[in-house]
Amino acid sequence: MFDRNRLARYLRDFQESRLPEIVTRELKLPETSRILSIYGPRRSGKSYYFKQTIRDLLAAGEPKDRIVYLNFEDTRLAGLASEELDDLLRLHLELHPAAIGKDLHIFLDEPQNIPGWERAVRSMHDSGRHRLYITGSSARLLSREIATSLRGRTLSYLLLPYSFRELSGIRGLKLEGFPDLGTTGEARVKALLADYLRTGGFPEVVAEPDEGLRLKILKEYFDLVIYRDIVERHSLENLAFVKFLLHRLLSCYSREVSAHRIFNIAKSMGMKVGKNTVYDCVSYAEDALAVFLLRKWAPSETGRQTSFPKAYLADTGLARLFPAPSDDTGHLAENAAFLAIKRAQNADPLLEVYYWKGQGGLEVDFALRKGQKFGELVQVCLDVDEPATVKRELRALISASRDLRCRGLTVLTWDREETRDFEGRKVAFVPLWKWMLRP
């Protein structure tokens, strides 16, 4: 229902409001006439990223009356129909006549709450007069859904929780001299990295000093994914199985997962679930960005898609909900490295990532490919003091290097930095903190 007075109050409130203190994120959006969509896990900071973008527009001299911010989870916009979005823009122009005939920057937060929202957004975009920005929960506004609904009119960007670089800035670490930090500076960076691997980068978690409350917040995120993003969205009734499945997926991070194996375990526990349901629920969890599934490299697309994937958490802090029986720092480091690669894909959309597996159980964590060529193979091995471990990791790198014809070989360590010759190939040993702090 179009309540003119209520909606006018909402529009005035935004114009009169002051933007909150915002942590600047490193994600850069291009200057483009396309619709810009930001997607990512729940609570990763998408709405605040909108406010950062608004702040930047104001700093560049854009009048605030040319900016419209609509948060469709605000109760004052409840019940608005998609065909009434044009009426809402006309109301804004009535209230701010100086903006008539000017290009508007329109920010639509959670527009999927309005049935038929994509038709209204297409209409706004096709008028050629506005710059449109869209964000929403990972469950309902995924990049491919946007691309399908808006038929190629969008550019989509993944916003994850804070990167290690972003957290370093928040914690006041001065990186001007990077990578030539002194002894004290390097020690501080390593201590922060250890905390980052354990705590993760969700903004609310990072801002909370109390450990108990941090865990409570992470548990709330996990429950949100279960109930809102999977159970409610897909009208599932078998809640017990959904909890079991997510527990299996998220507790096996940085490892191979098998939907068939999950099905067998569920059946052995007496759960009544069909095999197709298992595969569907794994897909739902991936769609909700609760977990990323990394495919094994194979020359054919069919081979890649039918391989057992490796699971990675959207944030390493979630691992605290599934305590490992022993030290799991190595898997946490691998997960953090994977997320760094995912962030890099925003700036380099041609970048592809796989894991590689060869004969005798040899495995390389990440094989980075652009076009038809592999540019870098990355192995995460924090402890390089054990000769047998290092030899196994290097043998895997060399085997993958020959198979993929790739000479860029990197081992991510805790603090070892050197270049070694191994079987005719040069291998760079790089500290994880230094690799993750690269611009």
Secondary structure, 3 states (H helix, E strand, C coil): CCCHHHHHHHHHHHHHCCCCCCCCCCCCCCCCCCEEEEECCCCCCHHHHHHHHHHHHHHCCCCHHHEEEEECCCHHHCCCCHHHHHHHHHHHHHHCHHHCCCCEEEEEECHHHCCCHHHHHHHHHHCCCEEEEEECCCCCCCHHHHHHHCCCCEEEEECCCCCHHHHHHHCCCCCCCCCCCCHHHHHHHHHHHHHHHHHCCCHHHHHCCCHHHHHHHHHHHHHHHHHHHHHHCCCCCCHHHHHHHHHHHHHCCCEECCHHHHHHHHHHCCCCCCHHHHHHHHHHHHHCCCEEEECECCCCHHHHHCCCCEEEECCHHHHHHCCCCCCCHHHHHHHHHHHHHHHHHHHCCCEEEEEEECHHHCEEEEEEEECCEEEEEEEECCCCCCHHHHHHHHHHHHHHHHHHCCCCEEEEECCCCEEEEECCEEEEEEEHHHHHCCC
